[in-house]
């Protein structure tokens, strides 16, 4: 089943056309990679999917519904979660607290009932803590659950961010350059973790990534962008032998890249 459908998306910033008629689909249960040289428009596409940007035209449908009709704050409740290029944790909060933040949309927020410790609020909070504890165990974070996130090694903080992203039980997880800053062995472990998340938790994954070995190892489908356009799409073997993809990465055609 098609979970995410992107059709003819355009986005312009002043005189820069960051996205020019981009379209692709992600099937439920897939790991799909969005790749391309710096400035190809990948992050702009992610920002449209997470409703940070409004596209100038085009359509995005998620699970059969019009995603662009939703307010940005409603994207999580629709079933989409995201991580960012720069790990964005609350450094003075504990790992447990950071993971719980990702479940804010699942917890009742009525201020009066919260002050009265109403049973439904208590049950909601208990369920959130149980899910957070489960994710902390899944990502092997139990030993650091009560430590401030800012004091942890970078690869560990990456796992905390993944756990936080999964707190809302998303159907689609957007990973923005998850391998950034990791060494070779850490990238290999990340690849295994991403595949496990898809298999064990039933989460569809769309990632933007520059690490080609990771992309070609874990992806079911790869979409390639260049100068704001999609230039290729297919399985990893098809894409890496595509002449347009080779040209884009070798950079033998000059031009101004979009922001």
SERO-4910 file (N, C-alpha, C, O; in steps of 0.05 Angstrom, whole numbers):
BEGIN
 pado doro    nc1    nc2    nc3   cac1   cac2   cac3    cc1    cc2    cc3    oc1    oc2    oc3
  Unk    A     17    -24      0      0      0      0     17     25      0     38     26     14
  Unk    A     10     45    -16     24     70    -16     18     86      9     -5     93     14
  Unk    A     38     91     25     34    106     50     38    136     45     22    152     56
  Unk    A     58    143     30     64    171     24     65    176     -6     79    161    -20
  Unk    A     50    195    -15     50    202    -43     56    232    -47     41    249    -37
  Unk    A     78    238    -60     86    265    -65     83    270    -95     94    256   -112
  Unk    A     68    292   -102     61    297   -130     67    325   -138     55    344   -127
  Unk    A     85    329   -157     90    355   -170     94    378   -150     81    398   -151
  Unk    A    113    374   -132    119    394   -111    139    415   -121    160    408   -131
  Unk    A    131    440   -119    147    463   -126    151    480   -102    133    485    -86
  Unk    A    176    491    -98    182    510    -77    203    529    -86    225    520    -95
  Unk    A    198    555    -84    217    575    -93    223    594    -70    205    602    -55
  Unk    A    249    602    -67    257    622    -48    270    645    -63    292    642    -72
  Unk    A    255    667    -67    265    688    -84    269    678   -112    250    668   -125
  Unk    A    294    680   -122    300    671   -149    309    643   -150    316    633   -172
  Unk    A    310    629   -127    320    601   -126    297    582   -126    280    582   -108
  Unk    A    296    564   -146    276    543   -148    287    518   -133    302    503   -145
  Unk    A    280    516   -108    291    494    -92    279    467    -99    292    446    -98
  Unk    A    253    467   -107    240    442   -115    225    448   -141    210    468   -143
  Unk    A    228    430   -160    216    435   -187    201    410   -196    213    393   -210
  Unk    A    176    408   -188    159    386   -197    167    359   -186    165    339   -200
  Unk    A    176    358   -161    185    333   -149    162    315   -142    142    324   -131
  Unk    A    164    289   -149    144    270   -142    156    242   -137    174    234   -151
  Unk    A    145    228   -117    154    200   -112    133    188    -93    117    202    -81
  Unk    A    135    162    -89    118    148    -71    134    130    -52    155    120    -60
  Unk    A    124    127    -28    137    108     -9    116     88      0     94     96     10
  Unk    A    122     63     -5    103     42      3    106     36     33    127     39     45
  Unk    A     84     27     45     85     20     73    104     -3     77    104    -23     63
  Unk    A    122      0     98    141    -20    104    168    -17     89    186    -32     94
  Unk    A    170      3     72    195      8     57    215     24     73    208     39     92
  Unk    A    240     21     66    261     40     73    268     54     46    279     41     28
  Unk    A    262     79     44    266     94     20    286    117     26    284    131     46
  Unk    A    306    120      9    327    141     12    323    163     -8    318    157    -32
  Unk    A    326    187      1    326    211    -16    354    222    -17    364    232      4
  Unk    A    368    220    -40    396    227    -41    400    248    -63    383    254    -79
  Unk    A    424    259    -63    432    279    -83    455    297    -72    460    296    -48
  Unk    A    468    311    -90    490    329    -81    480    350    -62    455    355    -59
  Unk    A    498    364    -48    490    386    -31    475    407    -47    483    413    -69
  Unk    A    453    417    -35    437    437    -49    417    426    -69    405    441    -84
  Unk    A    414    399    -69    395    387    -89    366    392    -82    349    389    -99
  Unk    A    360    400    -57    333    405    -49    321    384    -30    297    384    -24
  Unk    A    338    366    -20    329    344     -3    317    354     23    295    345     31
  Unk    A    332    371     37    321    381     62    297    399     58    279    399     75
  Unk    A    296    413     36    272    429     30    248    410     27    226    416     36
  Unk    A    252    387     14    231    368     11    222    357     38    198    355     44
  Unk    A    241    351     55    235    342     83    219    363     98    200    357    112
  Unk    A    227    388     94    213    410    108    184    414     98    167    422    113
  Unk    A    179    407     73    152    407     63    136    383     75    113    386     82
  Unk    A    149    360     77    135    337     88    128    341    117    107    331    126
  Unk    A    146    354    132    140    358    161    126    385    166    122    393    189
  Unk    A    117    399    144    101    422    145    115    447    156    102    466    165
  Unk    A    141    446    156    156    470    163    153    491    141    151    515    145
  Unk    A    153    481    116    149    498     92    122    490     79    114    467     80
  Unk    A    109    510     67     86    505     50     96    505     21    108    524     13
  Unk    A     92    483      6    100    484    -22     84    504    -37     61    510    -30
  Unk    A     96    515    -59     81    534    -76     59    521    -91     38    533    -96
  Unk    A     63    496    -99     42    480   -111     49    451   -110     72    443   -104
  Unk    A     29    434   -115     33    405   -113     16    393    -91      1    407    -78
  Unk    A     19    367    -88      2    352    -69     19    332    -53     38    320    -65
  Unk    A     13    330    -28     26    309    -11      3    295      4    -12    307     19
  Unk    A      1    269     -1    -19    253     13     -5    232     30     14    218     22
  Unk    A    -15    229     55     -5    210     74    -27    193     84    -47    203     95
  Unk    A    -24    167     80    -45    147     88    -72    155     77    -93    152     90
  Unk    A    -72    165     52    -97    172     38   -108    199     44   -128    207     32
  Unk    A    -96    214     62   -106    241     70    -88    263     60    -64    258     55
  Unk    A    -99    286     56    -84    310     47    -67    321     70    -77    333     88
  Unk    A    -41    316     68    -23    325     90    -21    355     91    -18    367    112
  Unk    A    -23    368     68    -20    397     67    -44    412     79    -43    436     84
  Unk    A    -66    397     84    -89    409     97    -86    410    127   -101    422    142
  Unk    A    -65    396    137    -60    395    166    -42    418    175    -24    427    160
  Unk    A    -47    428    199    -29    447    211     -2    434    218     -2    410    223
  Unk    A     20    449    219     46    437    225     46    421    251     58    400    253
  Unk    A     32    431    271     32    417    297     16    390    296     18    374    315
  Unk    A      0    386    275    -16    362    273     -2    340    258    -14    318    254
  Unk    A     22    344    248     36    324    232     42    300    249     39    277    240
  Unk    A     51    304    274     57    281    291     33    264    297     34    239    295
  Unk    A     10    277    303    -14    261    308    -24    247    283    -39    227    285
  Unk    A    -15    257    259    -23    243    234     -7    217    231    -16    199    216
  Unk    A     16    215    245     32    190    243     59    194    231     71    175    221
  Unk    A     70    219    231     96    224    220    114    236    241    106    255    255
  Unk    A    138    226    244    158    236    263    184    241    248    188    230    226
  Unk    A    201    258    259    225    266    245    249    270    264    245    279    286
  Unk    A    272    264    254    297    272    267    310    293    249    302    297    226
  Unk    A    331    307    260    344    329    245    373    324    241    385    307    255
  Unk    A    385    339    222    414    336    217    431    340    242    448    324    248
  Unk    A    425    361    256    439    367    281    422    355    304    398    362    306
  Unk    A    434    338    320    419    326    342    408    348    360    423    365    371
  Unk    A    382    348    363    368    370    377    355    361    403    331    361    405
  Unk    A    372    352    422    362    343    448    362    367    468    376    386    463
  Unk    A    347    364    489    348    383    511    371    374    529    369    354    544
  Unk    A    394    388    528    419    379    540    417    376    570    431    358    581
  Unk    A    402    392    584    401    390    613    380    371    623    379    364    647
  Unk    A    363    361    605    343    341    613    354    313    611    373    308    595
  Unk    A    343    295    626    353    267    625    344    254    599    328    264    584
  Unk    A    356    231    594    349    215    571    319    208    572    305    210    552
  Unk    A    310    199    595    282    192    598    264    216    592    244    213    578
  Unk    A    271    239    602    255    263    598    255    271    568    234    279    557
  Unk    A    278    268    555    279    274    526    261    255    510    247    264    492
  Unk    A    262    230    517    246    211    502    216    217    507    200    215    489
  Unk    A    209    223    532    181    229    538    170    253    523    147    254    516
  Unk    A    188    272    517    179    296    501    167    287    474    148    299    465
  Unk    A    178    266    463    168    256    437    140    245    438    127    242    418
  Unk    A    130    240    462    103    229    465     83    250    474     61    243    484
  Unk    A     90    276    471     72    296    481     44    295    468     24    302    481
  Unk    A     43    287    443     17    286    429     -1    264    439    -25    264    433
  Unk    A     10    245    454     -6    222    463    -15    225    492    -30    209    502
  Unk    A     -6    247    505    -13    251    533    -35    273    535    -33    293    521
  Unk    A    -55    268    552    -76    288    556    -65    313    569    -48    311    587
  Unk    A    -74    336    559    -62    361    568    -82    380    582    -76    404    584
  Unk    A   -105    371    591   -123    388    605   -111    397    631   -106    380    649
  Unk    A   -106    423    635    -92    433    658   -107    427    684    -94    420    704
  Unk    A   -133    431    684   -148    426    708   -147    397    717   -142    391    740
  Unk    A   -152    379    698   -152    351    704   -124    341    712   -121    324    729
  Unk    A   -104    354    701    -76    347    708    -71    355    737    -59    339    752
  Unk    A    -79    379    745    -76    388    773    -91    371    793    -82    366    815
  Unk    A   -114    361    784   -130    344    802   -121    315    801   -132    298    816
  Unk    A   -101    309    785    -91    281    782   -114    263    774   -118    241    786
  Unk    A   -130    271    755   -153    255    746   -144    228    736   -123    226    723
  Unk    A   -159    207    741   -150    180    733   -142    177    704   -122    164    698
  Unk    A   -157    189    686   -151    187    657   -124    199    651   -109    189    634
  Unk    A   -117    222    664    -91    235    660    -69    218    671    -48    215    658
  Unk    A    -73    206    694    -53    189    707    -48    164    689    -25    156    686
  Unk    A    -69    153    678    -66    130    661    -50    137    635    -33    122    626
  Unk    A    -56    161    624    -42    170    601    -13    174    606      4    166    590
  Unk    A     -6    186    628     22    191    636     36    164    641     59    161    633
  Unk    A     22    146    654     35    120    660     41    105    634     62     93    631
  Unk    A     22    106    615     26     92    589     50    104    574     65     90    562
  Unk    A     53    131    576     75    144    562    102    136    575    121    131    560
  Unk    A    103    134    601    127    126    614    134     97    608    158     90    605
  Unk    A    114     80    606    119     52    599    130     50    571    148     34    566
  Unk    A    119     66    552    129     65    525    158     76    524    175     65    510
  Unk    A    162     97    538    190    109    539    209     89    550    231     86    539
  Unk    A    202     74    571    220     54    583    225     32    563    247     21    561
  Unk    A    204     24    548    208      3    528    227     12    506    244     -4    498
  Unk    A    225     36    497    243     46    476    271     50    486    290     45    472
  Unk    A    274     58    511    300     61    523    314     34    525    338     32    519
  Unk    A    299     13    531    310    -14    531    317    -22    503    339    -34    498
  Unk    A    300    -16    484    304    -25    456    329    -13    445    344    -26    430
  Unk    A    335     12    451    358     26    441    382     24    460    402     39    457
  Unk    A    380      6    480    403      1    498    412     26    513    435     33    513
  Unk    A    392     40    524    398     65    538    392     64    567    392     85    581
  Unk    A    386     40    578    378     38    606    399     49    625    392     62    645
  Unk    A    424     44    619    446     53    638    448     83    639    460     94    658
  Unk    A    438     97    619    441    127    618    414    141    620    412    165    615
  Unk    A    393    126    627    366    137    626    363    162    644    347    179    638
  Unk    A    377    162    666    374    184    685    397    205    683    399    222    701
  Unk    A    413    203    662    435    222    659    427    244    640    410    240    622
  Unk    A    437    269    644    431    291    625    441    283    597    463    273    593
  Unk    A    424    288    577    430    280    550    454    294    538    469    283    522
  Unk    A    459    319    547    481    335    536    509    324    544    528    331    531
  Unk    A    510    307    564    536    296    573    543    270    560    564    258    566
  Unk    A    526    260    542    530    234    530    546    235    504    546    256    491
  Unk    A    560    214    497    575    213    471    555    217    448    532    211    450
  Unk    A    566    228    426    549    234    403    533    211    392    509    214    387
  Unk    A    545    187    388    529    164    378    506    157    397    485    148    388
  Unk    A    510    160    423    489    154    442    466    174    440    443    167    441
  Unk    A    473    200    436    453    220    432    436    215    407    413    221    406
  Unk    A    450    204    387    435    196    362    413    176    369    391    177    358
  Unk    A    420    156    386    401    136    393    378    147    410    355    139    407
  Unk    A    385    167    427    364    180    442    344    194    424    320    193    428
  Unk    A    355    208    403    337    222    385    320    203    369    296    209    364
  Unk    A    330    179    362    314    159    349    291    150    367    269    147    358
  Unk    A    298    145    392    278    136    411    257    157    415    233    151    416
  Unk    A    265    182    417    245    204    419    227    206    395    203    210    398
  Unk    A    239    202    371    222    203    347    201    181    346    181    184    333
  Unk    A    207    158    359    189    136    358    168    136    380    151    119    381
  Unk    A    170    155    399    152    156    422    123    160    413    105    150    427
  Unk    A    118    174    391     90    179    383     79    156    367     57    158    355
  Unk    A     93    133    365     85    110    350     79    117    321     57    112    311
  Unk    A     98    130    307     93    139    279     91    116    260    102     94    264
  Unk    A     76    120    238     76    101    216     99    107    197    110     89    183
  Unk    A    108    133    196    130    142    178    150    157    195    142    176    209
  Unk    A    175    149    193    197    163    207    215    176    187    226    162    169
  Unk    A    218    202    188    236    217    171    263    221    184    264    233    206
  Unk    A    284    210    172    311    212    184    328    230    166    333    224    143
  Unk    A    336    253    178    352    273    163    382    269    169    391    277    190
  Unk    A    396    256    150    424    251    152    432    237    179    448    248    194
  Unk    A    420    214    184    425    200    210    454    191    213    463    188    236
  Unk    A    469    188    192    497    178    194    517    201    198    541    196    201
  Unk    A    508    226    197    526    248    200    542    248    226    530    245    247
  Unk    A    568    250    224    585    251    248    593    224    259    606    222    280
  Unk    A    584    202    247    590    175    257    614    163    241    618    169    218
  Unk    A    629    146    255    651    132    241    641    107    227    617    101    228
  Unk    A    659     93    213    650     70    197    635     49    212    614     40    204
  Unk    A    645     41    235    633     21    251    606     30    262    586     15    263
  Unk    A    604     56    270    579     67    280    558     68    258    534     64    263
  Unk    A    567     74    233    548     74    211    537     46    205    513     43    200
  Unk    A    555     26    207    545     -1    203    525     -9    224    504    -21    218
  Unk    A    530     -2    249    511     -7    271    484      8    267    463     -3    272
  Unk    A    487     32    257    463     48    251    446     35    230    421     34    232
  Unk    A    458     25    209    444     11    188    428    -13    199    405    -17    191
  Unk    A    441    -28    216    427    -51    228    404    -42    245    383    -55    246
  Unk    A    408    -20    259    387     -9    277    363      0    261    340     -5    268
  Unk    A    368     14    239    346     24    222    330      1    211    305      2    211
  Unk    A    343    -20    202    329    -43    191    313    -57    213    291    -67    209
  Unk    A    324    -57    237    310    -70    260    285    -54    267    264    -65    273
  Unk    A    287    -27    266    264    -10    272    242    -16    252    218    -18    260
  Unk    A    249    -18    227    229    -24    206    216    -52    211    191    -54    210
  Unk    A    232    -72    218    222    -99    221    207   -102    248    185   -113    248
  Unk    A    220    -94    269    209    -99    296    186    -81    303    166    -90    316
  Unk    A    187    -56    295    167    -36    303    147    -30    280    128    -15    285
  Unk    A    151    -41    256    133    -36    234    132     -8    225    110      2    217
  Unk    A    154      6    225    155     34    217    167     37    189    188     26    184
  Unk    A    153     52    172    164     59    146    184     81    149    180     99    165
  Unk    A    205     81    134    227    100    138    234    114    112    238    101     91
  Unk    A    236    140    113    246    157     91    269    172    101    267    187    121
  Unk    A    293    169     89    317    182     99    330    199     78    331    191     54
  Unk    A    341    221     86    360    237     70    388    229     80    393    230    104
  Unk    A    406    222     62    432    213     71    453    216     49    447    213     25
  Unk    A    477    223     58    500    226     40    518    201     40    534    197     22
  Unk    A    516    185     61    533    162     63    523    140     44    504    126     51
  Unk    A    535    137     21    525    120      0    526     90      8    508     75     -1
  Unk    A    545     82     23    546     53     31    522     46     48    510     25     45
  Unk    A    515     64     66    491     60     83    466     59     66    450     41     68
  Unk    A    463     79     48    440     80     30    436     55     14    415     43     13
  Unk    A    458     47      1    456     24    -17    453     -3     -2    443    -22    -14
  Unk    A    460     -3     23    458    -28     39    430    -32     50    420    -55     51
  Unk    A    417    -10     59    392    -14     74    367     -7     58    345    -14     66
  Unk    A    370      8     36    346     19     22    332     -2      4    345    -18    -10
  Unk    A    305     -1      4    290    -16    -15    287      1    -41    286    -11    -63
  Unk    A    286     27    -38    283     45    -61    299     70    -56    302     79    -33
  Unk    A    310     81    -78    326    106    -76    315    126    -96    311    119   -119
  Unk    A    310    150    -87    302    173   -104    326    193   -104    336    200    -83
  Unk    A    334    201   -128    357    218   -131    348    246   -141    333    248   -160
  Unk    A    357    267   -127    351    294   -134    376    309   -143    398    304   -134
  Unk    A    372    328   -160    394    346   -169    381    372   -179    363    372   -195
  Unk    A    391    395   -169    381    421   -177    351    423   -173    337    436   -189
  Unk    A    341    411   -151    312    413   -145    294    395   -160    270    396   -156
  Unk    A    305    377   -177    289    359   -193    296    330   -185    318    324   -177
  Unk    A    276    312   -188    282    283   -186    293    274   -212    280    277   -233
  Unk    A    317    262   -212    329    253   -237    330    222   -240    335    212   -261
  Unk    A    325    208   -218    325    179   -220    310    167   -196    307    180   -175
  Unk    A    300    143   -200    285    129   -178    286     99   -184    283     91   -207
  Unk    A    291     83   -164    291     54   -168    305     40   -145    311     52   -125
  Unk    A    311     15   -149    326      0   -129    355      9   -129    364     21   -149
  Unk    A    370      4   -108    398     14   -107    415      6   -131    430     23   -141
  Unk    A    413    -18   -141    429    -26   -163    422    -10   -189    440     -3   -204
  Unk    A    397     -5   -193    388     11   -216    399     40   -214    408     51   -234
  Unk    A    397     51   -190    404     79   -187    434     84   -190    442    103   -203
  Unk    A    450     66   -178    479     72   -178    491     68   -206    514     77   -210
  Unk    A    477     55   -224    487     53   -251    474     72   -271    479     72   -295
  Unk    A    457     90   -260    442    109   -277    461    132   -286    475    143   -269
  Unk    A    462    138   -312    480    158   -322    475    186   -311    494    200   -305
  Unk    A    450    193   -306    444    219   -295    454    221   -266    463    243   -258
  Unk    A    452    199   -251    461    199   -224    492    202   -223    503    218   -207
  Unk    A    506    188   -240    535    190   -242    543    218   -249    562    229   -238
  Unk    A    529    230   -269    535    258   -277    531    277   -253    548    295   -249
  Unk    A    509    274   -238    504    292   -216    525    291   -194    533    311   -183
  Unk    A    535    266   -188    555    264   -167    583    270   -177    599    279   -161
  Unk    A    588    267   -202    614    275   -213    616    305   -218    637    316   -219
  Unk    A    592    317   -221    591    346   -224    602    356   -249    615    377   -249
  Unk    A    597    342   -272    609    351   -297    592    371   -312    599    380   -334
  Unk    A    568    378   -300    551    398   -312    549    422   -293    538    419   -272
  Unk    A    560    446   -301    559    469   -283    532    480   -280    514    475   -296
  Unk    A    528    494   -258    503    508   -253    500    516   -225    514    506   -207
  Unk    A    481    533   -219    476    543   -192    457    524   -178    435    519   -189
  Unk    A    465    514   -155    448    496   -141    428    511   -124    434    532   -114
  Unk    A    404    499   -120    384    512   -103    392    510    -73    408    493    -65
  Unk    A    380    528    -58    385    528    -29    371    504    -16    373    500      8
***
